């Protein structure tokens, strides 16, 4: 096989492999696995997220207490975001810090999480950009 044809095939396979985002998976030792908290500025309301290695998340926000299942990409995208897909499995039906009430619908919700370089803070975004995010949530020390 000609070197230039081989190089073109190799380059094409690398480009297509990088273009597809990694499939979500349950984490083993993912940097997301921790307890995270955030206090809303100007309000006496705290949000806490507890991501466990078994693919579940427990959260409190205002009066809301909820549990979810989640999957997270093993590495961040080229823009630095981990894609997290969550499904609420339990909730007490009370309002969160934003005044929203979440229900157990079985519908997946996709969020994008970006960690700080030290992995001690994160932001949670609606899309893979900094346009609609909240945080930073700080990693709680054990």
LOFI-239266 format. One line per field, with one value per atom (N, C-alpha, C, O): residue in three letters; atom name; x, y, z. Coordinates in Angstrom, 1 decimal. Layout:
! residues N
residu = c(Ala,...)
atome = c(CA,...)
east = c(X,...)
north = c(Y,...)
up = c(Z,...)
! end
This chain:
! residues 142
residu = c(Unk,Unk,Unk,Unk,Unk,Unk,Unk,Unk,Unk,Unk,Unk,Unk,Unk,Unk,Unk,Unk,Unk,Unk,Unk,Unk,Unk,Unk,Unk,Unk,Unk,Unk,Unk,Unk,Unk,Unk,Unk,Unk,Unk,Unk,Unk,Unk,Unk,Unk,Unk,Unk,Unk,Unk,Unk,Unk,Unk,Unk,Unk,Unk,Unk,Unk,Unk,Unk,Unk,Unk,Unk,Unk,Unk,Unk,Unk,Unk,Unk,Unk,Unk,Unk,Unk,Unk,Unk,Unk,Unk,Unk,Unk,Unk,Unk,Unk,Unk,Unk,Unk,Unk,Unk,Unk,Unk,Unk,Unk,Unk,Unk,Unk,Unk,Unk,Unk,Unk,Unk,Unk,Unk,Unk,Unk,Unk,Unk,Unk,Unk,Unk,Unk,Unk,Unk,Unk,Unk,Unk,Unk,Unk,Unk,Unk,Unk,Unk,Unk,Unk,Unk,Unk,Unk,Unk,Unk,Unk,Unk,Unk,Unk,Unk,Unk,Unk,Unk,Unk,Unk,Unk,Unk,Unk,Unk,Unk,Unk,Unk,Unk,Unk,Unk,Unk,Unk,Unk,Unk,Unk,Unk,Unk,Unk,Unk,Unk,Unk,Unk,Unk,Unk,Unk,Unk,Unk,Unk,Unk,Unk,Unk,Unk,Unk,Unk,Unk,Unk,Unk,Unk,Unk,Unk,Unk,Unk,Unk,Unk,Unk,Unk,Unk,Unk,Unk,Unk,Unk,Unk,Unk,Unk,Unk,Unk,Unk,Unk,Unk,Unk,Unk,Unk,Unk,Unk,Unk,Unk,Unk,Unk,Unk,Unk,Unk,Unk,Unk,Unk,Unk,Unk,Unk,Unk,Unk,Unk,Unk,Unk,Unk,Unk,Unk,Unk,Unk,Unk,Unk,Unk,Unk,Unk,Unk,Unk,Unk,Unk,Unk,Unk,Unk,Unk,Unk,Unk,Unk,Unk,Unk,Unk,Unk,Unk,Unk,Unk,Unk,Unk,Unk,Unk,Unk,Unk,Unk,Unk,Unk,Unk,Unk,Unk,Unk,Unk,Unk,Unk,Unk,Unk,Unk,Unk,Unk,Unk,Unk,Unk,Unk,Unk,Unk,Unk,Unk,Unk,Unk,Unk,Unk,Unk,Unk,Unk,Unk,Unk,Unk,Unk,Unk,Unk,Unk,Unk,Unk,Unk,Unk,Unk,Unk,Unk,Unk,Unk,Unk,Unk,Unk,Unk,Unk,Unk,Unk,Unk,Unk,Unk,Unk,Unk,Unk,Unk,Unk,Unk,Unk,Unk,Unk,Unk,Unk,Unk,Unk,Unk,Unk,Unk,Unk,Unk,Unk,Unk,Unk,Unk,Unk,Unk,Unk,Unk,Unk,Unk,Unk,Unk,Unk,Unk,Unk,Unk,Unk,Unk,Unk,Unk,Unk,Unk,Unk,Unk,Unk,Unk,Unk,Unk,Unk,Unk,Unk,Unk,Unk,Unk,Unk,Unk,Unk,Unk,Unk,Unk,Unk,Unk,Unk,Unk,Unk,Unk,Unk,Unk,Unk,Unk,Unk,Unk,Unk,Unk,Unk,Unk,Unk,Unk,Unk,Unk,Unk,Unk,Unk,Unk,Unk,Unk,Unk,Unk,Unk,Unk,Unk,Unk,Unk,Unk,Unk,Unk,Unk,Unk,Unk,Unk,Unk,Unk,Unk,Unk,Unk,Unk,Unk,Unk,Unk,Unk,Unk,Unk,Unk,Unk,Unk,Unk,Unk,Unk,Unk,Unk,Unk,Unk,Unk,Unk,Unk,Unk,Unk,Unk,Unk,Unk,Unk,Unk,Unk,Unk,Unk,Unk,Unk,Unk,Unk,Unk,Unk,Unk,Unk,Unk,Unk,Unk,Unk,Unk,Unk,Unk,Unk,Unk,Unk,Unk,Unk,Unk,Unk,Unk,Unk,Unk,Unk,Unk,Unk,Unk,Unk,Unk,Unk,Unk,Unk,Unk,Unk,Unk,Unk,Unk,Unk,Unk,Unk,Unk,Unk,Unk,Unk,Unk,Unk,Unk,Unk,Unk,Unk,Unk,Unk,Unk,Unk,Unk,Unk,Unk,Unk,Unk,Unk,Unk,Unk,Unk,Unk,Unk,Unk,Unk,Unk,Unk,Unk,Unk,Unk,Unk,Unk,Unk,Unk,Unk,Unk,Unk,Unk,Unk,Unk,Unk,Unk,Unk,Unk,Unk,Unk,Unk,Unk,Unk,Unk,Unk,Unk,Unk,Unk,Unk,Unk,Unk,Unk,Unk,Unk,Unk,Unk,Unk,Unk,Unk,Unk,Unk,Unk,Unk,Unk,Unk,Unk,Unk,Unk,Unk,Unk,Unk,Unk,Unk,Unk,Unk,Unk,Unk,Unk,Unk,Unk,Unk,Unk,Unk,Unk)
atome = c(N,CA,C,O,N,CA,C,O,N,CA,C,O,N,CA,C,O,N,CA,C,O,N,CA,C,O,N,CA,C,O,N,CA,C,O,N,CA,C,O,N,CA,C,O,N,CA,C,O,N,CA,C,O,N,CA,C,O,N,CA,C,O,N,CA,C,O,N,CA,C,O,N,CA,C,O,N,CA,C,O,N,CA,C,O,N,CA,C,O,N,CA,C,O,N,CA,C,O,N,CA,C,O,N,CA,C,O,N,CA,C,O,N,CA,C,O,N,CA,C,O,N,CA,C,O,N,CA,C,O,N,CA,C,O,N,CA,C,O,N,CA,C,O,N,CA,C,O,N,CA,C,O,N,CA,C,O,N,CA,C,O,N,CA,C,O,N,CA,C,O,N,CA,C,O,N,CA,C,O,N,CA,C,O,N,CA,C,O,N,CA,C,O,N,CA,C,O,N,CA,C,O,N,CA,C,O,N,CA,C,O,N,CA,C,O,N,CA,C,O,N,CA,C,O,N,CA,C,O,N,CA,C,O,N,CA,C,O,N,CA,C,O,N,CA,C,O,N,CA,C,O,N,CA,C,O,N,CA,C,O,N,CA,C,O,N,CA,C,O,N,CA,C,O,N,CA,C,O,N,CA,C,O,N,CA,C,O,N,CA,C,O,N,CA,C,O,N,CA,C,O,N,CA,C,O,N,CA,C,O,N,CA,C,O,N,CA,C,O,N,CA,C,O,N,CA,C,O,N,CA,C,O,N,CA,C,O,N,CA,C,O,N,CA,C,O,N,CA,C,O,N,CA,C,O,N,CA,C,O,N,CA,C,O,N,CA,C,O,N,CA,C,O,N,CA,C,O,N,CA,C,O,N,CA,C,O,N,CA,C,O,N,CA,C,O,N,CA,C,O,N,CA,C,O,N,CA,C,O,N,CA,C,O,N,CA,C,O,N,CA,C,O,N,CA,C,O,N,CA,C,O,N,CA,C,O,N,CA,C,O,N,CA,C,O,N,CA,C,O,N,CA,C,O,N,CA,C,O,N,CA,C,O,N,CA,C,O,N,CA,C,O,N,CA,C,O,N,CA,C,O,N,CA,C,O,N,CA,C,O,N,CA,C,O,N,CA,C,O,N,CA,C,O,N,CA,C,O,N,CA,C,O,N,CA,C,O,N,CA,C,O,N,CA,C,O,N,CA,C,O,N,CA,C,O,N,CA,C,O,N,CA,C,O,N,CA,C,O,N,CA,C,O,N,CA,C,O,N,CA,C,O,N,CA,C,O,N,CA,C,O,N,CA,C,O,N,CA,C,O,N,CA,C,O,N,CA,C,O,N,CA,C,O,N,CA,C,O,N,CA,C,O,N,CA,C,O,N,CA,C,O,N,CA,C,O,N,CA,C,O,N,CA,C,O,N,CA,C,O,N,CA,C,O,N,CA,C,O)
east = c(0.8,0.0,0.9,1.9,0.5,1.2,1.2,0.2,2.3,2.4,1.4,0.8,1.1,0.2,-1.2,-2.0,-1.6,-2.9,-3.1,-4.1,-2.0,-2.1,-2.2,-3.0,-1.5,-1.5,-2.9,-3.4,-3.5,-4.9,-5.9,-6.8,-5.8,-6.7,-6.5,-7.5,-5.3,-5.0,-5.5,-6.2,-5.3,-5.8,-7.3,-7.9,-7.9,-9.4,-10.0,-11.0,-9.4,-9.9,-9.7,-10.5,-8.6,-8.3,-9.3,-9.8,-9.6,-10.5,-11.9,-12.6,-12.4,-13.7,-13.8,-14.8,-12.7,-12.7,-12.8,-13.4,-12.1,-12.2,-13.5,-13.9,-14.1,-15.4,-16.5,-17.4,-16.6,-17.7,-17.4,-16.3,-18.3,-18.1,-18.1,-18.7,-17.3,-17.3,-18.6,-19.4,-18.9,-20.2,-20.3,-19.3,-21.4,-21.5,-21.3,-21.7,-20.8,-20.6,-20.6,-20.4,-20.9,-20.8,-19.4,-18.5,-19.1,-17.7,-17.1,-17.8,-15.7,-15.0,-14.3,-14.7,-13.3,-12.6,-12.7,-11.7,-13.9,-14.1,-13.9,-14.3,-13.4,-13.2,-14.5,-14.5,-15.7,-17.0,-17.4,-18.2,-16.9,-17.3,-16.8,-15.6,-17.8,-17.5,-18.8,-19.8,-18.7,-19.8,-19.4,-18.3,-20.4,-20.2,-21.3,-22.4,-21.0,-22.0,-21.8,-20.7,-22.9,-22.9,-24.0,-25.1,-23.7,-24.7,-25.1,-24.2,-26.4,-26.8,-26.5,-26.7,-25.9,-25.6,-26.8,-27.8,-26.8,-27.9,-29.1,-30.1,-29.0,-30.1,-29.5,-28.3,-30.3,-29.9,-30.4,-31.3,-29.8,-30.2,-28.9,-28.1,-28.8,-27.6,-28.0,-29.0,-27.2,-27.4,-26.2,-25.1,-26.5,-25.5,-25.8,-26.9,-24.7,-24.8,-23.8,-22.6,-24.2,-23.3,-23.3,-24.3,-22.3,-22.1,-21.4,-20.3,-22.0,-21.4,-20.9,-21.3,-19.9,-19.2,-20.2,-19.9,-21.3,-22.3,-23.2,-24.2,-23.0,-23.9,-25.2,-26.1,-25.2,-26.3,-25.9,-24.7,-26.8,-26.6,-27.7,-28.8,-27.3,-28.2,-28.0,-26.9,-29.1,-29.0,-30.0,-31.1,-29.6,-30.6,-30.4,-29.3,-31.5,-31.5,-32.7,-33.9,-32.5,-33.6,-34.3,-33.7,-35.6,-36.4,-36.4,-36.9,-35.9,-36.0,-34.9,-33.7,-35.3,-34.4,-34.7,-35.8,-33.6,-33.9,-32.7,-31.6,-33.1,-32.1,-32.2,-33.3,-31.1,-31.0,-30.1,-29.2,-30.2,-29.2,-28.5,-29.1,-27.2,-26.5,-25.4,-25.0,-25.1,-24.0,-23.1,-23.7,-21.8,-20.9,-19.9,-19.4,-19.5,-18.4,-17.1,-16.9,-16.3,-15.1,-14.0,-13.2,-14.1,-13.1,-13.9,-15.0,-13.4,-14.1,-14.0,-13.1,-15.0,-14.9,-13.8,-13.1,-13.6,-12.6,-12.8,-11.9,-14.1,-14.4,-14.3,-14.5,-13.9,-13.7,-14.9,-14.8,-15.9,-17.1,-17.3,-17.1,-17.7,-18.2,-19.7,-20.4,-20.2,-21.6,-22.2,-21.7,-23.2,-23.8,-25.3,-26.0,-25.8,-27.2,-27.8,-27.3,-28.8,-29.4,-30.9,-31.6,-31.4,-32.8,-33.2,-32.6,-34.1,-34.6,-35.4,-36.3,-35.0,-35.6,-36.5,-37.5,-36.2,-37.0,-36.9,-35.9,-38.0,-38.0,-39.1,-40.1,-38.9,-39.9,-40.9,-41.9,-40.8,-41.8,-41.8,-42.8,-40.8,-40.7,-39.8,-39.1,-39.9,-39.2,-37.7,-37.2,-36.9,-35.5,-35.1,-36.0,-33.8,-33.4,-33.9,-34.1,-34.2,-34.7,-36.2,-36.8,-36.9,-38.3,-39.0,-40.2,-38.2,-38.7,-39.0,-38.3,-40.0,-40.4,-40.1,-40.7,-39.3,-39.0,-39.8,-40.1,-40.2,-41.0,-40.2,-39.2,-40.6,-40.0,-40.7,-41.9,-40.1,-40.7,-40.1,-40.7,-38.9,-38.3,-37.6,-36.9,-37.7,-37.0,-35.6,-35.3,-34.7,-33.3,-33.1,-33.7,-32.2,-31.8,-30.3,-29.6,-29.9,-28.5,-28.0,-28.5,-26.9,-26.2,-24.7,-24.2,-24.0,-22.6,-21.9,-22.2,-20.9,-20.2,-18.7,-18.1,-18.2,-16.8,-16.2,-16.6,-15.0,-14.3,-13.2,-12.6,-12.8,-11.7,-10.4,-10.4,-9.3,-8.0,-7.6,-7.0,-7.9,-7.5,-8.6,-8.4,-9.7,-10.8,-11.4,-11.9,-11.3,-11.9,-13.2,-13.9,-13.6,-14.8,-15.4,-14.7,-16.7,-17.3,-18.5,-19.0,-18.8,-20.0,-20.9,-20.4,-22.2,-23.2,-23.9,-24.4,-23.9,-24.5,-25.5,-25.5,-26.5,-27.5,-27.0,-27.6,-26.0,-25.4,-23.9,-23.4,-23.2,-21.8,-21.2,-20.5,-21.6,-21.1,-21.2,-21.9,-20.7,-20.8,-22.0,-22.1,-23.0,-24.1,-25.1,-25.7,-25.4,-26.5,-26.0,-26.2,-25.3,-24.6,-24.9,-25.4,-24.7,-24.7,-23.5,-22.9,-23.2,-22.0,-21.1,-21.5,-19.9,-19.2,-19.6,-19.7,-19.8,-19.9,-18.5,-17.6,-18.3,-17.0,-17.0,-18.0,-15.9,-15.7,-15.6,-14.8,-16.4,-16.4,-15.3,-15.2,-14.4,-13.4,-13.9,-14.8,-13.3,-13.8,-13.3,-13.6)
north = c(-1.2,0.0,1.2,1.3,2.2,3.4,4.2,4.2,4.9,5.6,6.7,6.9,7.4,8.5,8.0,8.7,6.9,6.3,5.8,6.0,5.1,4.6,5.8,5.7,6.9,8.1,8.7,9.1,8.7,9.3,8.5,9.0,7.1,6.2,6.4,6.5,6.4,6.6,7.9,7.9,9.0,10.3,10.3,10.9,9.8,9.8,9.0,9.4,7.9,7.1,7.8,7.8,8.6,9.3,10.5,10.8,11.2,12.3,11.8,12.4,10.7,10.2,9.7,9.8,9.2,8.7,9.9,9.8,11.0,12.2,13.0,13.6,12.9,13.6,13.1,13.9,11.8,11.2,11.4,11.1,12.0,12.1,10.8,9.8,10.6,9.4,9.0,9.9,7.7,7.3,7.5,7.2,7.9,8.0,6.7,5.7,6.7,5.5,5.8,6.9,4.7,4.9,5.1,4.4,6.0,6.2,5.2,4.5,5.1,4.2,5.2,5.3,5.9,6.9,8.3,8.9,8.7,9.9,11.1,11.0,12.2,13.4,14.0,14.8,13.6,14.1,13.5,14.0,12.3,11.6,12.3,12.3,12.9,13.7,14.3,14.2,15.1,15.9,17.3,17.8,18.0,19.4,20.3,19.8,21.5,22.4,23.9,24.3,24.6,25.9,26.7,26.2,27.9,28.8,29.9,30.5,30.0,31.0,32.4,32.7,33.3,34.6,35.4,35.4,36.1,36.9,36.2,36.8,34.8,34.0,33.1,32.8,32.7,31.7,30.4,29.7,29.9,28.6,27.9,28.5,26.7,25.9,24.7,24.1,24.4,23.3,22.3,22.8,21.1,20.1,18.9,18.5,18.4,17.3,16.3,16.6,15.0,14.0,12.9,12.1,12.9,11.9,10.7,10.8,9.5,8.3,7.5,7.6,6.6,5.8,4.8,4.2,4.5,3.5,4.1,3.4,5.3,5.9,6.6,6.8,6.8,7.5,8.9,9.1,9.8,11.1,11.4,11.2,11.9,12.5,14.0,14.5,14.7,16.2,16.8,16.2,17.9,18.8,20.2,20.6,20.9,22.3,22.9,22.6,23.9,24.5,23.4,22.7,23.2,22.2,20.9,19.9,20.9,19.7,18.7,19.0,17.4,16.3,15.3,14.9,15.0,14.1,13.1,13.3,12.1,11.1,10.8,10.9,10.6,10.4,9.2,8.9,8.7,7.9,8.8,9.7,8.5,9.4,8.5,7.5,9.1,8.6,9.8,10.9,9.6,10.8,10.3,9.2,11.2,10.8,10.7,11.4,9.8,9.5,10.6,10.8,11.4,12.5,13.7,13.6,14.9,16.1,16.3,15.7,17.0,17.3,18.3,18.7,18.6,19.5,20.9,21.7,21.2,22.5,22.4,23.4,21.2,21.1,20.7,20.8,20.2,19.8,18.3,17.6,17.8,16.4,16.4,17.3,15.5,15.4,14.5,13.3,14.9,14.1,14.0,14.9,12.7,12.4,11.9,10.9,12.6,12.2,11.9,12.5,10.9,10.6,10.7,9.9,11.6,11.7,10.4,10.0,9.7,8.5,8.7,7.9,9.7,10.0,11.5,12.2,12.1,13.5,13.6,12.9,14.6,14.9,15.9,16.2,16.4,17.3,18.7,19.4,19.1,20.4,21.3,20.8,22.6,23.6,23.6,23.5,23.7,23.9,25.4,26.2,25.7,27.1,28.0,29.2,27.6,28.5,28.6,29.3,27.8,27.8,26.8,26.7,26.0,24.9,23.7,23.4,22.9,21.6,20.6,20.7,19.6,18.6,17.3,17.0,16.6,15.4,14.2,14.4,13.0,11.8,11.5,11.0,11.8,11.7,10.5,10.0,10.1,9.0,9.6,8.8,10.9,11.5,11.9,12.5,11.6,12.0,13.5,14.1,14.0,15.4,15.5,14.8,16.2,16.3,17.6,18.7,17.6,18.7,18.6,17.6,19.8,19.8,20.4,21.5,19.7,20.0,20.3,19.5,21.5,21.8,21.9,22.6,21.2,21.3,22.3,22.5,22.9,23.8,22.9,21.7,23.6,22.9,22.0,21.0,22.5,21.7,20.7,19.9,20.7,19.8,19.9,18.9,21.1,21.4,22.2,22.5,22.6,23.4,22.9,22.4,23.1,22.8,23.7,24.4,23.9,24.6,23.6,22.7,23.9,23.0,23.9,25.0,23.4,24.2,23.5,22.2,24.2,23.6,23.1,22.2,23.8,23.4,23.4,23.9,23.0,23.0,24.4,24.6,25.3,26.7,27.3,26.7,28.5,29.2,30.1,31.0,30.0,30.9,30.7,31.7,29.5,29.2,28.2,27.0,28.7,27.9,28.3,29.5,27.5,27.9,27.3,26.3,28.0,27.6,28.8,29.9,28.5,27.2,26.5,27.1,25.2,24.3,23.9,23.7,23.9,23.5,22.1,21.6,21.4,20.1,20.1,20.9,19.3,19.3,18.3,17.2,18.7,17.9,16.8,17.1,15.7,14.6,14.7,13.9)
up = c(0.0,0.0,0.0,0.7,-0.8,-0.9,0.4,1.1,0.8,2.1,2.2,3.3,1.2,1.2,1.4,2.1,0.8,1.0,2.4,3.1,2.9,4.3,5.3,6.2,5.1,5.9,5.9,6.9,4.7,4.6,5.3,6.0,5.2,5.9,7.4,8.2,7.9,9.3,9.8,10.9,9.1,9.5,9.6,10.5,8.5,8.5,9.7,10.2,10.0,11.2,12.5,13.4,12.6,13.8,14.0,15.0,12.9,12.9,13.2,14.0,12.6,12.9,14.4,15.0,14.9,16.3,17.2,18.3,16.9,17.8,17.6,18.6,16.5,16.2,17.1,17.5,17.3,18.1,19.6,20.0,20.3,21.8,22.4,22.0,23.5,24.2,24.8,25.2,24.8,25.3,26.8,27.5,27.3,28.8,29.4,28.9,30.6,31.4,32.9,33.3,33.6,35.1,35.5,34.9,36.4,36.7,37.6,38.4,37.6,38.5,39.5,40.7,39.0,39.9,39.1,38.9,38.8,38.1,39.0,40.2,38.5,39.4,39.8,40.8,39.2,39.7,41.0,41.7,41.3,42.5,43.7,44.1,44.4,45.6,46.1,45.5,47.2,47.7,47.2,47.4,46.7,46.2,46.8,47.0,47.1,47.7,47.1,46.7,47.2,46.7,47.4,47.6,47.9,48.5,47.5,47.0,47.3,46.4,46.9,48.1,46.1,46.5,46.8,46.1,48.0,48.4,49.0,49.3,49.0,49.6,50.7,50.6,51.6,52.5,52.1,52.6,51.0,50.4,49.9,49.2,50.2,49.8,48.9,49.2,47.9,47.1,47.3,47.3,47.5,47.6,46.7,46.5,46.1,45.1,45.6,45.9,45.7,46.2,45.1,45.0,44.3,43.2,43.7,44.3,43.6,44.1,42.9,41.8,43.2,42.2,41.6,40.5,42.2,41.7,40.7,40.3,40.3,39.3,39.8,39.1,41.2,41.7,42.3,42.6,42.4,42.9,43.9,43.7,45.1,46.1,46.1,46.0,46.2,46.2,47.2,47.4,47.7,48.4,47.9,47.5,47.8,47.3,47.9,47.6,48.8,49.5,50.3,51.1,50.1,50.8,50.0,50.5,48.8,47.9,48.4,48.6,48.4,48.6,47.4,47.2,46.7,45.5,45.3,45.8,44.6,44.2,42.7,42.1,42.1,40.6,40.3,41.1,39.1,38.4,37.4,36.9,37.2,36.3,35.5,36.0,34.3,33.6,33.2,32.9,33.1,32.8,31.8,31.9,30.9,30.0,30.8,31.8,30.4,31.1,31.0,31.9,30.0,29.8,29.3,28.7,29.6,29.1,27.6,26.9,27.0,25.6,25.3,26.2,24.0,23.6,24.2,24.4,24.6,25.2,26.8,27.4,27.3,28.7,29.5,30.8,28.9,29.7,29.7,28.7,30.8,31.0,30.7,31.3,29.9,29.6,30.7,30.8,31.4,32.5,32.1,31.9,32.1,31.8,33.1,33.7,33.6,34.9,34.7,33.9,35.5,35.6,37.1,37.9,37.4,38.8,39.2,38.4,40.3,40.7,41.9,42.1,42.7,43.9,44.2,43.9,44.7,45.2,46.2,46.2,47.1,48.1,47.6,48.3,46.4,45.8,46.3,46.1,47.0,47.6,46.7,45.8,46.9,46.0,46.3,47.4,45.2,45.3,45.5,45.7,45.5,45.8,44.8,45.1,43.5,42.5,42.5,41.7,43.4,43.5,42.6,42.6,41.9,41.0,41.8,42.8,41.4,41.9,40.8,39.8,41.1,40.2,40.5,41.6,39.4,39.6,39.0,38.3,39.4,38.9,37.6,37.6,36.5,35.2,34.4,33.4,34.8,34.0,32.8,32.0,32.6,31.4,31.7,32.8,30.8,31.1,30.9,30.0,31.7,31.6,31.4,32.1,30.3,30.0,30.6,30.3,31.3,31.8,31.4,31.0,31.5,31.1,32.3,32.8,32.8,34.0,33.6,32.9,34.1,33.9,35.3,36.1,35.4,36.6,36.6,35.5,37.7,37.7,37.5,37.7,37.2,37.0,38.2,38.0,39.4,40.6,40.9,41.8,40.2,40.4,41.8,42.4,42.3,43.6,43.5,44.5,42.3,42.0,40.7,39.8,40.6,39.3,39.0,39.9,37.7,37.4,36.6,35.9,36.7,36.0,35.0,35.3,33.7,32.6,31.8,31.8,31.2,30.4,29.1,28.5,28.6,27.3,27.4,28.4,26.4,26.4,26.1,25.2,27.0,26.9,28.3,29.2,28.5,29.8,29.8,30.7,28.9,28.8,29.9,30.4,30.3,31.3,32.3,32.2,33.3,34.3,35.7,35.9,36.7,38.0,38.8,38.3,39.9,40.6,40.8,40.6,41.2,41.3,42.6,43.7,42.5,43.6,44.1,43.2,45.4,45.9,46.4,47.0,46.1,46.6,48.2,48.7,48.8,50.3,50.7,50.1,51.6,52.1,53.1,53.8,53.0,53.9,55.2,56.1)
! end
